[in-house]
C-alpha cells in the first residue's frame, strides 16, 4: 500500500488579511498582489503569525535600470520588509537585466 502525505500550509496577508492555502511540500512563501500595499506582489505569512509589511523605495539613483515601480505612485520600489516578533524577512525587487546589440 502506498501512502501519499500532503503538506497543507495556511497563509494570510498582514496588510489586507487575505487568506490562502498551499500544498507545496518544499519550503516556500506564498505571495499575492495586495490592494493595501499599493498593488505590489507581497509575501504572505503563516496563519497566526503577527507581522507587518513595509514598502521600501530605492534610496539611490536609478539610471537606465528597469526596476519595479509602485503601481499607484510611480516611484521605484526596492523591497518589502516583513517584520515578525521573531525576526524580519526581505523580498527584494531586483532590477531586470537587459542587453542591447545588433543582429548579425
Buried (B, 14 or more C-beta within 10 A) or exposed (E): EEEEEEEEBEBBBBBBEBEBEBEEEEEEBBBBEBEBBBEBEBBBBEEEBEBEBEBEEBEEEBEEEEBBBBEEEEEBBBBBBBBBEEEEBEBEBEBEEEEEEEEE
